[in-house]
Amino acid sequence: MSYELTLHPQQRMVECINSIEEKPKEDSKGVELWKEILKSPKYVVAPMVDASELAWRLLSRRHGAELCYTPMLHSSVFCRDPKYRKEALASTMEDRPLIVQFCGNDPDTFVEAALLAQSHCDAIDINLGCPQAIAKRGHYGAFLQDDWDLLRRIVSSMSRQLRVPVTCKLRVFSEISKTVEYARMLEASGASILTVHGRTREQKGPLTGLASWTHIKAVRESVKIPVFANGNIQCVQDVDRCIAETGVQGVMSAEGNLYNPYIFEGRYPPSWEPALEYLELLERYPAPSSYIRGHLFKLFQHTLCLAENAEQRSQLARSSTIESFRKVVNALKERYLPYYEGRLIWQEEKNDYNLELPPWLCQPYVRDSPEDHLSKVEAKKIESNTPVKRKITDEDGNPISRKRMKKLRRISRRPIRPAVSTKRGSDLCNNCPNPLGFKCEYKLCRQCCRNKCFTENLDCAGHRNLTKTRRQMAIEFASKRKDDVGVK
């Protein structure tokens, strides 16, 4: 199987590899982090938003994972929100070795967040790989790879000011030569380990496709620091093959781990086994119900697709407590345990699933190739006589959604509004440009009326401001209390 991207010719890869005269000597700081601090991890669980929480990390560690990352944390939110910070770093002493991952685009904020987290982990990772639309809007993740000067400042400032090492997780460019130059820049800025996801930021969702191990190999051969590979890991045999082909020190799994947390043991357990173990861990290390639901849907991905499990699928979608989740898991276990134990014979012709293993076993989720996906989409359009939608762009030529286009058209049709809103009438407050209250006795807005009543000891029935009345009641109450004390 070829893991090469179709975006670049094979000849360019060969020329890039040949341009590297000799393999550089290993960087002592990076090797020390990998060997001494992280204990030479080979099996790594990726940082996954809403998925690599503490309970899941502990489950993965029980079954072969040697290093885990926290989910991506927003550096700015981490700095300003103590609750967010506490939840992210809960019970980290039981979860080591551990790398905390941050996203953002401000060097000072990155440093501030990392200083708060460094005592709870073994290294800080900078997310340079998130390809989602929210990362584009926030200018972080894979969309920082266009701003090398900013990345130099972020990585260098963190490596200088932190006690723990700094690592980077990145996506590749379509050109191998540019990817190598990118990796060398991060290394020179102070990164101690690079995790290379062998896909471009355009490869996501149904267009994910295969990751390029040739890119990862080129990076590994051109830098001195350790490199982890990410992409195309669906079973433990893929780990060994990736290390043999690329020469990396460790291999990271994301989707492979989510669909089978026993992946590094080389086992394909019945789905209810990791599900029940995970629910037990949640009793001690709680997580939001949305996280739990997402994990169980992936563990039972192939089982819940069967028509006979429509009720359980609906129940799982509505569940929000550990008891309700466990009820669904036990119902599926009761249904398929006889087949797993061989007491009943599974008839494949009952279903049209296309799997190597029975559907109740944890196993990889195999996506359609981008070419197959696009051909299916076109076939559906032709079948339904739906015209192909034209591509829509904004004034700068950037592609936008049809919904966004309609919104922009509505905005363009709006009349120019006055600087001061006068929804409640044309009369304005005597003291400021705000509209006055309809029933205000002093022809003022709410705030100005409140200030006037406070300073001049007045009431305003229109704004329900009873400053004078309440002060008088307080004086009478104090006087009465004083008289009562005197009588005693």
N, C-alpha and C positions, 0 to 999 in steps of 0.2 A: 504494500500500500504506500502511495506517495503522500508525503505530508507537505509538499511544496505549494506555495501560493501560486495561483495562475496570474497574479498581477505583475510578476517579473519574469524575465527569461532565465533559463537555466545558465546560459553563458555568463550573465552578469554575476550570478552567485559564484561561479568558478573563478572569475577574475577577482572578485572581492576576497575570496579565501586565499588565492595565490598571492595577493598583495600583502598578506600578513607574513613577514619574513620568518619569524620564529615565535613560538608561544611564550608570552611574557612570564616572568617569575611571579609566583603567587604573592599577594599582598599579606603581610603578617597580621595586620589588624583584622582583616576580613576572615582569614583562616582561623585566628584565635576565637572570633565570635562563633564561627561555625563549629569548630571542634571543642573548644573549652567551655563556652557558655551554653550553646544550643545542643551540645553532645552529638555532633555529626548526624543531624536528622536526614533520613532518606525519604520518609513518608510525611508529607506536609498537608495540613488541611487549610484551604484558602480562606481569606477574609470574605464573608458573604453577608450582605445586608439582610437583616431580619432572619438570618439562618445559622450563623456560626456563634450563637449565644453560648453561655457557659455550660448549660446542661448538654447541649449537642457536642461541644468540644470534649467534655468528659466522657461521653459515650464513644466518641471517635478514638480517644486515647486508650480506652479499655480494649479496643480492637485494632491496635497496630499503629495509630497515628503517633508520630514522635515530636511533632511541632505543630502548634495551632496559632492562628491569627484571630484577633477580635474582629467583629464586623467593622466596616468603615465607619469612623466617627468624625463628625464635623468639628473641626478645630475651634471655630468661633462659638458654637453652641456648648462645646465641652468647657470652654473658658468661663462662660457666663452662667451656666445652669448647674448648680450643685447636684440636683437630683439626677440629671442626665449623666453626670460624672460618676456619681455613686453607683448607679445601675450598671454602667459600662465596666467598672473596675471591681465589682463585687466578687469576693472569694478568689482573687487571683493567686493567692499563695498555694491553693490546691490545684492550680492549673498552670503548671510550668513544665518546660520552657514555653514562653508566651511572647508574641510580638503584637503590640498595639498599633493599629493602622489609623492614620488621620488623612482627611482630605481638606483642601482649602487652597488659597492663592496668596496669602499674606505671610511673609517670613516671620514677622514679629508674633502674629497669632499662632503660627505653627510652633514656635519656640515656647510660648507661654503654655500652650496645651501640653506639649511634650514634657515640660518641666513638672507639670502637675501629675503626669502619668508615669514618669520614668522609674519611680520607686516600686511600681506595681508590675513591671515587665522586664524582659531581657533585652529588648530593642524597640525602636520606634520605626514604623514603616510609613513611607509617603505614597499615597495612592496616586499613581500616574496612569491607571489603566481603565477607570470607569468610563464606558462609552455611552452611557444613557443620556437622554435629552436633558435631565435635570442637572447633570454635570456640565453640559454645554451652557445652560443658562447661568449656572453658578461659576463658570470658568474654573473648573477643577478637574481632577481625574485625567483622562486621556487628552483633554483639550488644553492641557498645559504643555503638551509636547511641541507646540508651535512657538513657545516663549522660552527659549533656552536661557536667556539672561535672568529671567525671574527664577527659573529652576536652579540655576547656579547659586543665587542668593539664598533660596530656601534651604537647599541641601548643605551649603557651606556654613550658614549661620547655625543650623541645628547641630551639625557635627562638631562645631567649635564649642557650643554652650551646654551640651548634654553630657551626662556621665555615661549614658548607655549608647551603643552604636546606632547609626541611622541606616536604614535599608530602603530600597525603592522597588515598587512593583509597576511594571510598564508594559505597554503594548508596542508592537513593532510598526515600523513604516513599511510600505510595500517594497522599497529598495533595501537590500541587505546592507549596502555600503552606508546608507544614512542611519540605519538601525545601529550599526557598529559604532559610528561616530557619536550617536546619541548616548549609547551605553558608556563609552569612554568619557564623555563629558560628565555624566553622573558620577562615575568612579573618581575622576579628578576633583570633583566638588566635595567628595567626602563620604560617598555611599560605601558601606562595608559588604553588602550583599545585594545582588540584583535578582529579582524574580521576573523572568521574561515570559509574557503570555504571547505565544506565537501567532497572534491574530492582529489585524489592524483594527482601528476603532470603528471602521465601517462594517466589520464582520460581527453582527449581533442579531439576536432574534432568529427569524427564519433564514437569514442570510449568513448565519454563523460559519458554516463550512468547516474545513479542517484547518488546524493550526500548522504553521510552518516550522518544523523542527530544524530545517536548514538555517533559518534565521537565528534560532537559539544556539545552534552549534557555532555559527560565526561569532556571536557575542561571547560565548564561552572561550573561544580560542583567542579572543582579542583583548580580554581584560584579565587583571591579576586577582580580582576578588572572586569569591564563590558565586555561583549562579544556580538558581532554581528554575526548573522548566515548568510551564503551565500550558495545558492544552492537549486534547486527544487521550486523556487518561480515563479509561472506562473499566479497567480491570488491573490486577496487580502485575500481570504479564506486560502490560503497557509501560509500567514503571521501569522494569528492567530493560525493555527495548529502548525506551527513551534515553536512559542513562548510557546505554551502549552506543547509541547513535549520536548523541550530542556531547557526552562527556561531562554533564552537569553533576553537581554534588547532591542535589535533592530534587524531588518531583512533587508538585503541588496538584491537589485534586479539588475540584469544586462540585460540579454536577455529579461526577462519579461517586463522590462521598455522600451527597444528598440522597441519591437513589439507593445506595448501599453503603451504610456506615461501616460495614465489615470488609470493605474493599481491600484494605491493606493486609488482611488475613487471607485473602484469596478464597473467601467463603461467599456463598449465595444463600443466606438464611431465609426461612419463611418470613414474610413481612411483619407478622405479628411479634416476632422475637425481638428485633431492635425497637419496635414501637412500644412494647410493654416495658422494656428496659429504660427507654427514654422517658416514659411517663413516671416511672419510679424515681428517676433523677429529678424530675420536675417537682416532686413533693418536697425536696430539699432546696432546689435551686429554681424558683419559679421563673416563668417567662410569659410574655403576652400570649393570649389565646390565638392571635393571628399567626405568630411564629409556630405554635404547636400544630395548628391546622395545616399550615404550609408543609411542614415536615411529614405529617401523616399522609397528606395527599400524594407526596412524592414516593413515600415508602410503599403505598398501595396503588401506585399509578396504574399498573397494568390490571390489577384486580378490580378496581373501581370502574374501569372502562367497560366491564362486562355488564350486559343488560340485567342480569339477575341481581346485581348489587346496586341498583338505582336507589333503593331506599337508604342503604348505608351511606351512599354518596351524599344524598340529601341531608341525612342526619349529621354527617361530619361537617358539612357546610354551615349548619346551624349551631354546632356545639361550641361551648365557651367555658366549660369546667372540666377538670381532670376526670371526674366521674363520667361525664357524657362522652368524652373522648375514649375512655377505657371501655365503655359499653359498645361503641362502634367496633373497636379493635377486637374485642372478645367475640362479637357476632361474626366477624369475618374469620376469626380463628376457628370458631365452631363449625363453620361451613366448609372450610378447606383443610382442616386437620386430618380428616379421614383420607383425603387424597394424598396428602403429604406422607402419611404413615403407611400408605399402600393398602388400606382397608377398602378403598373404592378406587375404581379405574377412571381416570380422566379421559373423556372423549374429546379429542381436539376438534372434531368436526362440529361440536356444539357452538364454537366461536370462530370468528375470523381473525383472531389475533395472529400476528406474525412475529413470534418470539422463539428464541432458541431454547428457553427454559419455560416451565409452567408459569402462568401469570401470578401465582401467589408467592413466588420467590423474588427476593430483591435482585434486581438486574439493571444494566444500563438502559438509559433512555436514548434511543438512537434517532437523531433528527434526519429529516430529508435533506439532501444536498440542496444548495441554493438553486441549482439548475432544475432539479425535480420540483422544488417548491414553486418556482416561477412558471414552469410548464403546467402545473396543476391549477394555478391561479388563472392562467390564460384559458385553459380548458374549461374551467367553470364559467368564465365570462362568455365564452363562445356558446356553451351549453345553455346558458340562461338568456342569451341574446342581449347581454348587458354591454353597452358601449364602453370601450376602454377610456378611462378618465385621463384627460390631458394633465400634464405636469404643470403645477401652479407655482409661480415665483413672485417674490416681492420686487420692489423698485431696484434693489441691488442685485437681483438675479438669483437670490438664495431660495431654495425650495421651501414652500410653506404648505400647510394643510388647507383643505377646502374650508374648514371651520374658521381658521385664522383669516383667510381671504374675505369671508363674509363679514367678519367682525371689522376688518379694516374698511370695508365698503360702508358699513353702517356709521363708523366714526367719521368718514369723509363727508357723509350727507348731513351730519349734525350742524346746526347753525352755531355761529360763534357766541359763546355765552358771556355774559358780563362778568367782570372780575368779582363783584360782590353778589352773592345770591340773595334774591328778594322773593323767595317762594311764598312768604307769609304776608306779602304786601309791599308797597313801595315806601312806607314810612320807616325811617332808620332811627336807631337809638340816639339820644341827645349827646351821649358821651363818646360813642364809638361808631364805626360803620356797620355794625351788626344790626339785623332787623329787630325792632322792638317787640315786646310782648303785646298781644292783642288787648289784654285787660289790665296792663300795668298802669297803676295810678300815677306813676312818675314819668311815663313815656321813655322807659329804658329797656334794654335787653336784660336777660335773666342775671348775668354776672354783675352788670353795673347796678342793677336793682338790689342785689344781695349786698354789694359793698355799701350802697347808700343807707340801707336799713341797718347795717351793722354799725356804721359810724354815727348815724343820726338818731338811732333808737326808734325805728319806724316799723310799721307793718305794711305788707302789700298783699291784698287778697288775690289779685290777679296772678301773682307768681307763688301764691300760698306760702309766703314768707312771713312768719309770725315772730320775728325777733323781739319786738317790744313786749308782746303778750307773754312770751316765755320768760323773758327777764323779770317781768312783774311777778309771774308765778314763782320764780326762784326766790325773789326777795320775800314774798309772803311766806313761803315754805321755811326759809331760814329764820324769819322772825318767829313763826309759830314754834319751831323746834327750840329756839332760844328760850321762849317763855315756858315751854314744857320742862326744860332742864332747870330753870329757876324755881319752878314749883316743887320739883323733887328735892 
